[in-house]
Amino acid sequence: QHSTVRANGARRSRRWKVRGSFAPRRPTQSLRFAWRNREHANQRTMADPQAVGEAFCEHYYSVFDQNRAELGPLYSDESMLTFEDKRVAGAENIVEVLCGLGFDSVRHIPKTIDAQPSPNDGVLVFVSGDVHIDDNENPVKFSQVFNLQPQPDGSFYVLNDLMRLNWG
């Protein structure tokens, strides 16, 4: 099982194992995971959902922590975000909300990542962990759910994104 990343339709020659670390070429491109054939040539199955979820989270939080404005390609016009009391739809509106959050720097430290297959070869991902805001040494707990859906070219996009900060 390998994952590859596409940049403007061009395939990068280097591949990464889905079970290993995900090292994207540039954070602005969407994720692409290779499909593997099973017993029948027409039957296509997705890579391990847990591995897909972990690779996605590594990529997502890396981009989020470095430059939230570059998260747009991971969403579509159908995507929806709930972040605390804010609810928006569409990639452009989602990026606007994420960029408008009241902090300059952020560092996510996922503690648990759980993933399950969902209908139509999607992946449901639940993440909990710590987030350090503006270099504050006292982290805030967070929980986040992603509903990843495949596209015809094999890449995934975030259809649903629900995020909560767990103030203690």
N, C-alpha and C positions, 0 to 999 in steps of 0.2 A: 504494500500500500504506500503510495507516494502522494504528496501534494505538490502542486506547482502553482505558480502565480503568473497571471497574465498582465502584461503591460500594453495597453492600447492594441489588443488583439494579437500581439506577438508573444510567443511562448519562450520563456526563459529556459535555457538549456540545463541549468542546474536544478536538481530536485531535492526535496527534503522528505524524510520519512514522516508520515502523519503522526506516528507515535512519539517522535522526537520533537525537538524544538522547531518552532516555526520562524523562519528568518525571511521575511518579505523583502523584495528588492527595493521597493519604495512604498511608504505607508499610504499613498493615495489610491492604489489600485485595490480592486476587490479580490477576495480569496477565490482560488480555484483548486478544487480537490479532484484528483483523477478517480475515475470510476474503474472498477475491475469486473471482468466477466466471471460468471460462475459456470455451472454445468451447461447452460444453454447460451448460445451466442447472443440471443436477443434479450436475455434476462440480465439486467444491470443492477448491481447492488452498491450501496454507498459504503464508504469506509466506516470503521468503527465510530459510532456517534460520540463516545467519550473522547476519543482522540481528536475528532473534528472540533468538539467543544473546547477542548484545552488549547488547540492550535489557534482557534478563533479568538479566544480570550487573551492569549499572549499577544496576538497582533492588535486587537482592539484596544487594550489598555496601554500598550506601548504608544500607539498613535494618539490616544486620548491624552496621555500624560505629556506628550511632546508638542502636539499641535491639534487641538480639537477641530479646527477648521478643515482638516484633511479627512474627517470621518465621513463626509458626504457620499463617496462612492460605495460605502457599505450599506447604504439605505437606498430606497426607491421612492417614487412618488406615492406608492401605496403604503409605505411604512408609517408606523405610529410609535410615538414616544410618550410615556408617562414618567415624568421626573418630579417627584414630590407632588406638588399641586398643579404642575404644568402638564397640559395634554395638547399635543400637536400631531399633525400628519404631514407627510411629505418630507423628502430628504432636505430640501432647502430650509424649511421651518425647523426641522430637528437640529440641524447644524447651528441655526440662529439661536435656538434655546441653549444648546450646549456651550456655544461661544459666549453667551451672555450671562453665564453663571458668575456669581460675585467673587471670584478668586483668580489670582494670577497663575499660580502653579499648583499642581496636583500630582500625587503619586499613589497609584492603586497597588495594593498587595492582596491579591486573591488568596483566600485560605482554603476554600472548597470550590470545586467546579464539578457539578453533576450534570450529565447529559443523557437524554433519551431520544430514541427515534420518534418522529412525529409523522402524520400522514403525508403522502406525496413526497417521500424521501427527505423530509425536513428534519431538523434537529432542534429540540427544546433544551436550552442550557440555563441552569440556575447557578449563580455565583454569589458567594458571600465572602467578606473579607474586610480589610482596613483600607481607609483612604486618608492620606496625609494632605492637608490643605494648607497652602502657602507656608510650607516648611514648618508647620506646627508639629511639635514632637508628640502631641497627644492625638492619635488617630481617631477618626470617626468610623464606626462600623457601617458597612453598606450591604445591601442585597440587590441583586439585579437578575432579571430574566430576559433571555433573548429567544425569539422564535426565528430560527434561520431557515430560509426556504431556498431550494435550488432554482437556478435559472437554466434555460435550455442549453447553454454552453458549458454547464457543469459547475459554474461558480455559485456562491451563496450570497444572499443579501439578508439584511435584518428586516423582517416584516414587522415584528413587535419588539419593543424594548421598554421594560418596566424597571425603574430604579428608585430605591428608597434608601435614605440615610437613616441609620438606626441610632438616634440620639439617646444616650444612656442617662 
